[in-house]
Amino acid sequence: WVCNSSKMALERISYSFIQKMVNLNKGKMIDARNLVDSYRVKNIPSCVTYYDGHLWVATHSIWTNAKMFGYHYNEEKNRLNSLVSFWIPPRVQGVAFLEDGEIYLSTSYGRRNS
């Protein structure tokens, strides 16, 4: 899963498809720009992580609080379902979860303002 902020979307290429392309095209470069699946999200995605069966997508905001949404990918219907959202502090550019569910937010804004 990759953030595409300009399209307000998460994009992905399935791992099984990547494995297939590697086996069929050893040593060749593959242009995969048109091979991604794109899923609109409710926030501008700045970072994404996976925890406990959900994709967690946070928005970077310089001065104000932003939102982080939790999504579940429904493979049968090939879509993301929004489950929950939380307010997060400004400047979040990374999210990580510990095994017990404790969350860590990485904040930054430029080299001198981190």
C-alpha positions in Angstrom: 0.0 0.0 0.0 1.3 3.4 -1.0 -0.1 6.9 -0.3 -1.1 9.1 -3.3 -1.8 12.4 -1.7 -2.6 14.2 -4.9 -5.5 11.7 -5.7 -6.6 11.3 -2.0 -6.1 7.6 -2.5 -4.2 4.5 -1.4 -2.7 2.5 -4.2 -1.5 -1.1 -4.3 -0.2 -3.9 -6.4 -0.9 -7.3 -5.1 2.1 -9.3 -3.9 1.0 -12.3 -6.0 1.0 -10.1 -9.1 4.5 -8.8 -8.3 5.7 -12.4 -7.9 4.2 -13.4 -11.2 5.7 -10.4 -13.0 9.2 -11.2 -11.5 9.0 -14.8 -12.7 7.8 -13.8 -16.2 10.1 -10.9 -16.8 13.4 -11.7 -15.1 16.0 -9.0 -15.7 13.5 -6.7 -17.4 12.1 -3.4 -16.2 8.3 -3.3 -15.9 6.3 0.0 -16.1 3.7 -0.6 -13.4 2.1 2.8 -13.4 -1.1 1.5 -15.0 -1.2 -1.7 -13.0 -2.0 -0.3 -9.6 -5.4 -0.6 -7.9 -6.5 2.8 -6.5 -8.8 3.3 -3.5 -10.2 6.7 -2.5 -9.9 7.6 1.1 -11.5 10.2 3.4 -8.4 12.1 4.2 -5.2 13.2 2.4 -2.9 10.2 2.9 0.5 11.2 4.2 1.5 7.9 5.8 0.0 4.4 6.0 0.7 1.4 8.3 -0.9 -2.0 8.9 -1.9 -3.2 12.3 -4.5 -5.8 13.5 -6.1 -6.3 10.2 -6.5 -2.6 9.4 -4.8 0.0 7.3 -4.2 3.2 9.3 -3.9 6.3 7.2 -2.8 9.7 8.7 -2.8 13.2 7.3 0.1 15.6 7.7 -1.0 19.1 8.8 1.5 21.8 9.6 -0.4 23.9 12.2 -3.7 22.2 13.1 -4.7 18.8 14.3 -5.5 16.3 11.6 -7.3 13.0 11.3 -6.2 9.4 11.1 -8.6 6.9 9.7 -8.7 3.1 10.1 -9.7 1.1 7.1 -10.5 -2.5 6.4 -9.7 -4.0 3.0 -12.6 -6.2 1.8 -10.9 -8.5 -0.6 -14.2 -10.0 -1.9 -15.6 -6.6 -2.8 -12.1 -5.1 -3.6 -12.7 -2.0 -1.6 -11.7 -0.1 1.5 -14.2 0.4 4.3 -13.7 3.2 6.7 -14.1 2.0 10.3 -12.9 4.6 12.7 -11.2 8.0 12.8 -9.1 9.8 15.5 -7.8 13.3 15.9 -4.0 13.4 15.8 -1.5 16.2 16.5 0.0 18.4 13.7 3.0 17.3 11.7 2.5 13.5 11.9 4.4 11.8 9.1 4.7 8.3 10.5 2.6 5.8 12.5 3.6 2.6 14.2 1.9 0.2 16.6 3.4 -2.1 19.2 2.0 -5.6 19.6 -0.2 -4.5 22.5 -1.9 -1.8 20.4 0.1 1.1 21.8 0.6 3.7 19.1 3.6 5.9 18.2 3.3 8.9 16.0 6.4 10.3 14.3 6.3 14.1 13.8 8.4 16.3 11.6 8.4 19.4 9.5 11.6 20.0 7.6 15.2 19.5 8.8 15.2 22.4 11.3 11.7 22.2 12.6 11.4 18.5 13.6 
